[in-house]
Amino acid sequence: MATKSPGTGRNLDSPQASALLLQPYCIFNVVPVSVMNAKPPAVSQSDNPNLIPPSGPNWRLIGAAIVALAIIGSIVSIPLYERWQTEKAAHIERGKQFGALYPIEINGQPYELELGWGRKNLIILTEPLLPTDTQITVSGDFGTETLAWNEEYKIFGPSQLPVDPAAHHKVTVTIKDADGNLLWKGKRWAWGIVSEHHHH
């Protein structure tokens, strides 16, 4: 005899009734209490992103680059400077003592000043001649010296300090009268004597 459900009169022995009995009573998903009370996982230090603070310019690297460029520039400029000196010395106007000629003015009168050579010594000549008691001092990479008047050759000098005639020297020339009053002062090149193959 089939079993019927009280109140509904349904046959509890049928397959349909058996399927209904197997379904959960509550249609909502029940969350276990242990899950609800669980604490969120702790955030470790390694989970935080490593923020790198902004840094300024690397002055050490910039300084090294500047020094390197300066060294390269000096290496390149030296032969260029020497070539300019050689070319300049080869084309200047020279005087009786193979020195460079410069126009100057003393007390309103024009003079021609020559920075000439006497072997390995510097010589000063002027045209017209300055008074023999004139004090002429030269200074450069060779030192400082006041040139004495040479009556035999009508020149001031030669210098006692050796000056290489094959090199080029920037010279400060100071001209004073017998009382020490300044007549003229200026910087000029004492251009060395270049070999013939530099001339064009």
C-alpha positions in Angstrom: 0.0 0.0 0.0 1.4 3.4 -0.9 2.3 5.9 1.8 0.6 9.3 1.4 1.8 12.6 2.7 -0.5 14.0 5.4 -2.2 17.3 4.3 -1.2 16.9 0.6 -2.3 13.5 -0.1 0.7 12.9 -2.4 2.1 9.5 -2.8 5.4 9.4 -0.9 6.6 6.2 -2.6 6.7 7.7 -6.1 10.0 8.7 -7.6 9.0 12.4 -7.8 8.3 12.4 -4.1 11.7 10.8 -3.3 13.5 13.5 -5.3 11.7 16.3 -3.5 12.7 14.8 -0.1 16.4 14.8 -1.1 16.4 18.6 -1.9 17.7 21.0 0.9 15.0 22.5 3.0 16.4 26.0 2.8 17.0 27.6 -0.6 19.6 30.0 0.8 23.3 29.2 1.1 24.3 28.9 4.7 27.8 30.2 5.5 29.5 28.3 8.2 30.1 30.2 11.4 33.8 29.4 11.4 34.1 31.2 8.0 32.2 34.2 9.2 34.4 34.6 12.3 37.7 34.1 10.4 40.1 37.1 10.5 41.4 38.5 7.2 44.9 37.3 6.3 47.7 39.5 7.7 49.5 41.7 5.2 53.2 41.0 5.4 55.9 43.7 4.9 56.9 42.1 1.6 53.4 42.7 0.2 53.9 46.4 0.4 55.4 48.0 -2.7 58.9 49.4 -2.3 58.6 53.1 -3.2 61.9 54.5 -4.4 62.2 58.2 -3.5 63.0 60.5 -6.4 66.7 61.3 -6.5 68.5 64.4 -7.8 71.2 64.5 -10.5 74.2 62.3 -10.1 76.8 65.1 -9.6 79.7 62.6 -9.3 78.8 61.2 -12.8 78.4 64.7 -14.2 81.7 65.9 -12.7 83.5 62.9 -14.2 82.0 63.6 -17.6 83.1 67.2 -17.4 86.7 66.2 -16.4 86.8 63.7 -19.3 85.6 66.3 -21.8 88.2 68.8 -20.5 91.0 66.2 -20.9 89.9 65.3 -24.4 89.6 69.0 -25.3 93.1 69.8 -24.0 94.6 66.9 -25.9 92.9 68.1 -29.1 93.7 71.8 -28.6 97.4 71.4 -28.0 98.4 70.4 -31.5 96.0 72.9 -33.0 97.5 75.7 -30.9 101.1 74.6 -31.9 100.1 74.6 -35.5 98.6 78.1 -35.2 101.8 79.3 -33.7 104.0 77.7 -36.4 101.8 79.2 -39.1 101.8 82.6 -37.5 105.5 82.7 -37.0 106.1 81.7 -40.6 104.2 84.7 -42.0 105.2 87.6 -39.7 107.3 90.5 -40.8 110.8 90.2 -39.4 113.6 92.7 -38.8 117.4 92.8 -38.8 117.7 90.3 -36.0 115.1 87.9 -37.3 112.5 89.1 -34.8 108.9 90.1 -35.1 108.3 93.8 -35.8 105.6 95.8 -33.9 104.6 99.5 -34.4 104.3 101.3 -31.0 104.0 104.9 -30.0 106.1 106.7 -27.3 105.2 110.3 -26.3 103.3 110.7 -29.5 106.1 109.5 -31.7 105.8 106.3 -33.7 108.5 103.6 -33.3 109.1 100.2 -34.7 109.9 97.6 -32.0 111.7 94.4 -32.8 111.8 91.4 -30.5 115.0 89.9 -32.1 117.3 87.0 -31.5 121.0 86.8 -30.7 121.7 83.1 -30.6 119.8 81.9 -27.6 119.1 85.3 -26.2 116.5 88.0 -26.7 117.3 91.4 -28.2 115.3 94.6 -28.4 115.8 97.0 -31.3 113.8 100.2 -32.0 113.6 102.4 -35.0 114.4 105.2 -34.5 116.8 104.5 -31.7 115.7 105.2 -28.1 118.1 107.1 -25.8 120.9 104.8 -24.5 119.8 105.3 -20.9 116.3 104.0 -21.6 115.4 101.1 -19.3 113.8 98.2 -21.2 112.6 95.2 -19.1 111.3 92.0 -20.6 109.5 89.2 -18.8 108.0 85.9 -19.9 108.3 82.1 -19.3 112.1 82.5 -19.2 112.0 85.0 -16.3 112.4 88.8 -16.0 115.4 90.9 -17.0 116.3 94.5 -17.7 118.3 94.6 -21.0 121.5 96.8 -21.0 122.3 99.0 -23.9 124.9 97.5 -26.3 126.9 100.2 -27.9 128.6 98.0 -30.4 125.5 96.7 -32.0 123.2 99.6 -31.1 120.7 97.3 -29.4 119.3 96.5 -26.0 120.6 93.1 -25.0 121.2 90.4 -25.6 119.6 88.9 -22.5 121.6 87.1 -19.9 118.7 84.7 -19.5 118.6 82.0 -22.2 115.5 82.1 -24.4 114.9 79.3 -26.9 114.8 80.9 -30.4 113.0 77.9 -31.8 110.0 78.4 -29.4 107.4 81.2 -29.3 107.2 83.3 -26.2 104.6 85.8 -25.0 106.7 88.7 -23.6 105.8 91.7 -21.6 107.9 94.7 -22.6 108.2 97.7 -20.2 110.0 100.8 -21.4 111.0 103.6 -19.0 113.1 106.7 -19.2 116.3 107.3 -17.2 114.2 108.6 -14.3 112.0 105.5 -14.2 108.9 107.1 -15.8 106.8 104.7 -17.8 107.0 105.4 -21.5 105.3 102.3 -22.9 104.2 98.8 -21.8 102.6 96.0 -23.6 102.5 92.2 -24.4 103.9 91.0 -27.7 105.0 87.6 -29.1 108.7 86.9 -29.5 108.1 84.5 -32.4 110.8 81.9 -32.7 112.8 81.3 -35.9 111.0 78.6 -37.9 112.7 76.3 -40.5 112.5 77.1 -44.1 110.0 74.4 -45.1 107.3 76.2 -43.1 107.4 79.2 -45.4 105.0 79.3 -48.3 
